[in-house]
Amino acid sequence: MDGALGKQFLSDYIAQTNESYALLLNREIEKARKVGEIPAQILEAFSKTALRGKRIRGALMQLGYEAAGGTDIASVQHASLSVELLHAGLLVHDDIMDRDDVRRGLPSMHVQFAKVGKSLSVVDPKHFGLSQAINIADAAYYLSLEVLVNSDFSPETLVSALRVYAEHVVRTAYGQELDVANIASQRLTEHEILSVVKYKTAEYTGVMPFLMGAALAGLEDERRLDIMREYAYNFGWAFQIQDDVLGLYGDEELGKPIGSDIQEGKNTLLMLKLYELGSDDDREFMAQTLGKQDLSVAEVGEMRKRVKDSGAYQVVYDMAAGYVGKGREQVIHITHEKRVQNILESLIIYMLERAV
Amino acid sequence: MDGALGKQFLSDYIAQTNESYALLLNREIEKARKVGEIPAQILEAFSKTALRGKRIRGALMQLGYEAAGGTDIASVQHASLSVELLHAGLLVHDDIMDRDDVRRGLPSMHVQFAKVGKSLSVVDPKHFGLSQAINIADAAYYLSLEVLVNSDFSPETLVSALRVYAEHVVRTAYGQELDVANIASQRLTEHEILSVVKYKTAEYTGVMPFLMGAALAGLEDERRLDIMREYAYNFGWAFQIQDDVLGLYGDEELGKPIGSDIQEGKNTLLMLKLYELGSDDDREFMAQTLGKQDLSVAEVGEMRKRVKDSGAYQVVYDMAAGYVGKGREQVIHITHEKRVQNILESLIIYMLERAV
């Protein structure tokens, strides 16, 4: 078994939702225009970046729905755009906090809107850009909710999905608060760094969409939901570790400048392990390099080498492989449908194979 | 008829919800603590300001519920905390955009969190404060949703209330986008300035909570909902105009520094009318004063005088009185219950009498 089937499922999901996602956003742009030209213009810019998402969360919601026995694929695909809109919104706020200027190969929202502010000759274009970026994410959160509450499911299943949704996004915001403290102070404990991954990513990327899908299929069996949660939790961890790896070893194709994680001074698992396993010289190098604004390509290369040489890379890779293994173990208990089993297994494997 | 009964309803609502609001927030603080100390600390700071709200929106939700025939007051009061949490969250983002350093007599969230950042010796305390303020509002939005989806109503009525909620908050965010452009560029048309009031306040403060209450009571009669919408829309306008008046003529008891609206360069209705009705000298004075950072008390006094002398104040006051009158006309068609009729009428009158 490899990640090919999972990769295929993901690209099928993208192909099948592309049109309705674009249509939904265009309809919203026209609604925004009734309020004013500025809201329409801002939502238009947001839409372009939103449509470029990997859509792992939306696809996972569909998969949770299918795994729980749901059969109305068109409806769940439409409803799943809600988690994509939410995610796109959260990234806008994330980019402000991380001072990320590029997202999915385009300038981040706060950067784009600062340019709009400049063209409007406002006094402080940067503050204008920041403000409008805050606003468009707020709008996206409630567009996300609107998609969900107007989707084609019974009120009972909707409320059940909404409970999963609200509970997890609250904790995602808490995880983000830890992450901000993480970057800013570098004083977090290992427990806190792991909490960031747990709440900001593993639960939010894996558990939330997967269990929302199950809720929309009407699944209430607590035992089976626990097994699904276990799969999705491991899925989220595998995803995040690969994200860290790509953040350090990936190229510009990711839509982010090389070395941006180092520049932000992110305490990723790779950095934590380099700190633990590396030499005094490695720790000295980390202290000098993490958070450095004028990072050279040579320094990025040096960091890559040290992470491998210290064994940090291998330890983290083994962790990720462990999560994939634990996730795969659950699959047989989630559903009897062979087709869905295969996709679930392949997709979690693909989380470590993916290069974007 | 005066505003006494409405004022009483409002203070009863505050007294009756105080304990459960504090309890809810404390429970959430303990849940946040499981994620980390920082999320708990941040939510604690947010709670102190949140509890100081005027709670007009929550009270209006209860009133919409009662007007539509609902009788489970305890449940609607608990559910109504959702709009209070949402509102408290939106204000945090609003204070960032308006650079307001004071809210409800306490330092704004971004100011408080910048101090936290300083105590943690982070590199950029201001950016830390900004980031955590963005985060706590995001958390508050989903705490708001959590309160609603876990409240004691049937899934059908909840989904119906959620549709009202999502639709209006999206437009509130668009209104906020216009407001940011409003302050920044001072190039908005009269239509756009009125759109800010319409979407950012009148619909959001009046229509949203009132119709959410009606939805929770199970009201589906479109004709009656239209009448309720008309009442609430006028309520929102009256509220906003008084807010502008208090922003210019109110004292520090409001929890905001005197003249802060002028300092922010807000294009309020009072400013729009002064621009239209005033002399060239008035317009010259406006151009020099709006957005001025080192505003003197004398300049605030001068602005107050010009707004009165030009007739702008009277025109705006008459507008507000018109909204109150139109709102009152609807009351008899909303409900046959004399008690609720009286409160509805008195409360909209109170919107122009209130000094806080």
Interface residues (C-beta under 8 A of the other chain):
Chain A: A32 V35 G36 I38 P39 I42 L90 H93 I96 M97 R99 G117 L120 S121 V122 V123 D124 H127 F128 L130 S131 Q132 I134 N135 I136 A137 D138 A139 Y141 Y142 L143 L145 E146 V149 N150 S154 P155 E156 L158 V159 L162 R163 Y165 A166 E167 V169 V170 R171 A173 Y174 G175 Q176 E177 L178 V180 A181 A184 S185 R187 E192 S195 Y199 G291
Chain B: A32 V35 G36 I38 P39 I42 L90 H93 I96 M97 R99 G117 L120 S121 V122 V123 D124 H127 F128 L130 S131 Q132 I134 N135 I136 A137 D138 A139 Y141 Y142 L143 L145 E146 V149 N150 S154 P155 E156 L158 V159 L162 R163 Y165 A166 E167 V169 V170 R171 A173 Y174 G175 Q176 E177 L178 V180 A181 A184 S185 R187 E192 S195 Y199 G291
